[in-house]
């Protein structure tokens, strides 16, 4: 076993400054505050294997330092209710033998948002002391999934070529200033109007009937590894000329309607918000909740899909919004309706590719017997009542507060999703 060491990656990045949070930062900060002390829930990581080209420790530390210099989000702290950019410092870098174990260890505790750099890094060393993997854990204030992928690409280029592209994407302070500009405020106003109008007609919340005392701890995650869900969603997507993400969002919405009795369902899909060319390579958190509203009633699944496409586009547009405007709009709605209106019902497709292929019927039927269900996580706090996550190619999970949705109902939901998609695919 390689002895554990602590290394330092030094960086000196240039400008300093303070700014308000970007809309994406504000959204995730509000979610973090609702989830404390279990806010390590939002930590996530990436492993960069170096394969046949291991690096020296000094080269890996140099590359990490240059990465933090290039992307200001990785040296930005929380101060005064906004972002505080620092110019220079040192990143503590851990070492270990196993990349997944090191990733789990580094992601297990919340960040100290005011004092700790929003990136944790580790090196996996061979017996000869060479670096075989780099492990990064991101604070969600610094990056979302797409931002983390860009950071990994830049880190790979720094290691292989000694440099990253000369052009630099906009930094969080730049984005915050544009969002506060007249152009940004026009975008925010349009989104806020949609949120307010939709909240005047949706049910006050989705999971509105308590299921009982709940488990201890109350929040659990059920995860279904299902090749059948993946294959069926692909077949349906090709048949209807849409994406598997829209297929799965529609199916989840239909099942929420079935379980709750609501004929109008409101879901909060997580949207990447990288529609502008200049933000596609930004290492920051751009993702926010959109609002997807679908009148389910007793419409067949294929008919529902035709309604879901335009509804999904409206949801994607609404996701690039100022959370302060959204809160003000919801306060007006609550005052007028005499009750708080919030779906507390999320959908997060964390996959990076969506290239469906028309799958064979026999292949889907065989896959039905290959599903496995597990319970990988439990904790005390969650910023929602019900969250569906899609990851990898075959994994779908439900994270829910068991005071509103029992563990048995969570399991029933996942198996029901599989059944609904397979039946629709083979119809």
N, C-alpha and C positions, 0 to 999 in steps of 0.2 A: 504494500500500500504506500502511495506517495505521501510524504509528510504534508500536513496542512500548513499553508503559508498565507500571509496577507501581503499583497503587493499594492502599488500605487500607480495610477495613471494620471499624469499631470496634464493640465490643459490651461491655456490662456487665450480666451476667445475673442477679445475685442470689446464691443460696446457693452454698457450697462444701462439700466433704466427700469422704470416701473410703468405699468399700464393696467387698465382694467382687464378682467378676464375676457377672453374671447367667448363667443356664445357656446362653443363646445366645451371650453374649460368650465364655464359657469354651470352648464348642465351636469357634467360629471361631478363637480364639487358639491352641488346640491344632493346628488345621489350618494356621495361619500358621507356627507353629514347625516343623512337619514339612516345609513347602514352602520355607523359607528356603534360599538367598538369592533365590529366584524368587517371593517372596510378593506381588509386584505382580500376580500371577495373580488375586488376590482384589479388586483395585481395580475399581470400576465407576462409570459416570457417567451423567448425564442432561443433555440439552440442552433449555432452555426458550426456544422462539422467541417473540418478542414481536409478530410480524406487523405489523399496521397501527398498533400503538401502541408505538413505540420509547420507551425511557426515557432520561433523562439519566444520566450517570455517577454523579452525586451521589445520585440516587434509587435506582439499582441498589445502590450501596454501602450506603445506609441500609437497604434491604430485606434485604440479606445479613446485616447486623449484627443486625437484629431477628429473623431466622430463627435465628441462633446463640443469641440470648438465649432464645428460646422453647423450643428443644429442647436439653436439657442434654447429650445424647449428642455433639453437635457441638463441645462444649468440654470433653470428658472425655478424659484421657490415661491411659496405663497406668503404674501405680506400685505397687511392692510386690506384684506378682502379682494386682492387682485394679484397680479404677477410681478415678481421682482427678479430681473435678469442680473446674474453675476458674471463677471468677466473671466475669472480665473479660480483655480482650485485644484484639489486632488480627489480622484475617485478611488475609493477603497475597492480592491479587487480580490475576491476569494479564490482559492484553488480547491480542487477535488479530483476524485477518480471517476465518478459516474455523472454524466451530464444531466440525466433526469433527476437524480437524487439532489444534485447541486441546485437545479432549477426549483425543485419543490422546497428545499431549505430556504432559498433566498426569497421565495414568494410567500412564505408562510406568515409573515408579520406585516402589519400596516407600515406605510411610510410615515416619517415625521415630515410633514409637508412644508413646515417653515424652516427646518434645519438640515434635512437630508436631501442630497441630490436625487432627482426623480428617476435615476437609473441605477440599478445594481448589476454588477458584472462579476463573472467568474471564469476561471480558466480550468479546463480539464487537462491534466498532464499525463504523458506517457511515463513509463518506467525510466526513460532516459532524460526526462525533464522537458520534452518538447510539448507544445500546446496542440492537442488534437481536436478540441472543441472550445468555442467561446459561448458562454451562457449569459444572456441578458434578461433581466426582469425590469419591466417598465411600470412606473406609476402611471395610472390612466390619465392623470392631468398632463403628462408629457407626450403621450402618444395613444392613438387607437390602433386597431389591428393593421390597417393599411399603412399608417405611419411607422409602425414597428417593422413591417416588411421593407419599407424604404431604408430604414436605419440598417437593417441586416444587409441589404444590397450595397449600401455605401461602405459598411465595414468590410465586406468581402473585397471590394475594389481597393480599399486602403491596404489590405493585407497583400493582395496579388499584384497591384500596380503602384502602390505607394502614393495614391491620390484618388480623390473623388472627382466627379464632374465639376468643371469650373463654374458653371451657372448654379446659383443657389435659389432654392424655393423661398417663398415668403415665410417669415418667422412669426411666432405668435404675437409679438408686439405690433408687427406690420398688419396682421389680420385684424387685431383688435381696433387699430386706428381706422382701417377701412370700414369695419362694421359700424363705427361711430360716425362715419361721414354721411353726407346727404344721400349718396347712392346706397350705402348700407342700410340707412334708416328706411328707405323706400322698400327694400327687400323685406325688412323686418315688419313693416306695416302690413304688407300683403299677407305675410304668413300669419300675423296675429289676427287679421280679419277672418281667415279660414278657421283658425283654432276656436275663435269665439262663436262663429256661426255654427260649426259642427257641435260644439258643446251645448248649444241650445236645444239640440234634438236627440242626442244620444242618452242612453240610460245613465243615471248618476254614477254607477260603477258596474263592473261585469260580475265579479264573484261577490254577491251581496248577501248570501245566506251563510252564516257561520256553520262550520261542519262539526263543531264541538270544542272541547278543551284543547285539542291539538296535541302534538307529540312534545317531547322534551329532548333536545331543543326543538322549537316549533318549525324551523325552516329546513326543508329536505330537498334533495335533488334525486330524481329518478332518471336513469339514462338507458335508452333503448338502442342497442346496436342492431340495426335492421337493414340487411342488404335489400329486402323486399321494398322498403320505403323508398330507397334510392332508385331502384330499377323502375318501380311503378311511377314515381314522380317524373322520371325521364321520359317514359312512354307517353304519359299524359301531356307533358310540356311540348313534345314534338307534334303530337296530334293536334294540339290547339294553338301552336305557334306562339308559345310564351316561354317563360323561364321556369325552372324547377322551384326557384324562390317564390314566385307568384303562386305556383301550384300548392306549395306547402303552406304559405300564408293563408290561402283560401281554405284549405282543408282544416287548418288550426282554427280559423274563424268559424267555420261551420260546426266544428265540435264544441267550441265555446258556447255557441248558440244552443246546441243540443243539451249541454250540461247545465246551463244557467237559465234557459227558457227565454232569453232575450232574442227578439226577432231583428233588432238592430244591434250590431256588435261593433265595438270600438276597440281596436288593437293599436299598440304603440310599437311599430317596427323601428329598429335601429337602422339609421340611414347614414351612409358614409360621407355625404355632403362634399364630394370631390368632383363636382360637375364642372367647375371652372378649371381651365387648363393649368393655371399658375398654382393651384393648390394640390394637384395630383401627387406631387412628390414631397409635400410638406410633412416633416416629422413633427406632428402635433396631434391634438385630439380634435378632429372635425366632426366625428359621429354624434348625432343627436336623435332623439325620438321624433318620428313623424306620427301623424294621426291617420289611421286607416279605418274608414267607416264603411260597413257593408250591410245592406238590408237583406238578411238571409231568408226570412219567412219560410216558405216550403218549396224553394227553388231547387231543382236538380243540380248536382255538382257541376256538370258541364255548362249549364246556364249560369251558374254562379261564377264560373271562371271568366265568362265574357263580361260580367259586371265588375270583376275584381281588377282587371287591367286598368281602366280609367281611375278607379278608386286608389290603386297603388301609385299611379302617377301623382295624384293629388297629395297622397301621403308623403311621397319623396320631396315634393316642392315645399311642403309645410315643415319639413325637418330642419331647414336652414332658417332658424328663427332665434330671436332674442328671448331667453328664458324669462327676463323681467317683463317683457310685453305679454308673454303667454300667461304668467302669473296674474298680471293685472286683468287680462281678459277673463280668466277663470274666476277671479273675484267678482267681476261684474255679473257673470252668469250665475254664480252662487247666490248673489244678492237678489237677482231677479227670480230665480227658480226656488229659492228658499232652502237650498241644500248644496253641499259640495259636490261637484261633478269631476270625476277623475276615473279613467278606466282601470288603473292598476293592473294592466294586462299587457305584457310585452312579448315581442317576437324579435329574435336576434339571429340572423343568418350570418355566421362568422366564416363561411366558406369564401374562397377567393376566386373560384372558377365555377362557371355554370354553363356547361356545354353539353346539353342533353343529346342522347342517342336513342332511337326508337328500339326499345328492348323487346326481345322475344317473349311471348306468353309463357312458354314452358320454363324459361329461365326465371321468371317472376314467381311462378308456382313453386319451383324447387327452393327458391330463396326463403319462402315463408317459414320453413322449418329451421332456419339458421339464426333466428333472432335471440338475443340475450338481454336480460334486464338487470341493472345493478343500481346500487344506492351509494354513489361516490362521495356525497357531501351532506353535512348538516351543520347548522349554526343558529344563532339566536336572532339575528336581525337581517332583514332584507328590505330593499327600497321599493319593493313591489309585492303584489300578492301572488302573481302567476307570471312566470317567464318561460318561454320556449326558446331553446338554443339549438341551432344546427351547427355541427362541426364535422370536419372530415368529410367523407363521402357517405357514410352510413350511420352516423350517430345523431340522434335527436333526444333532447332531454327536457324535462320539466322541473323547474325549481319553484317551489310554492310554499306559502305559509299554511301549515296544516290546520290552522284555526279556521281557514276558509276553504281549503281543499285537502281532504284526507289523503294519506298515503295510498289507500286503496283506490281512491278516485284518480290520483296521479297515474298509477299503474294502468287503470282502466282507460284513461285518456290516451296514453301512448299506444296501447294495443288497439284501441279504437281508431287512432290515426292510421296505423298500419292497415287495418281492415278496410277503412274507407278508401285509401289510395289504391290498394290492390283491386278492390271491387270496381272502382272507377276506371282503372287501367285495363281491366279484362272485359269491361262491358262492351 
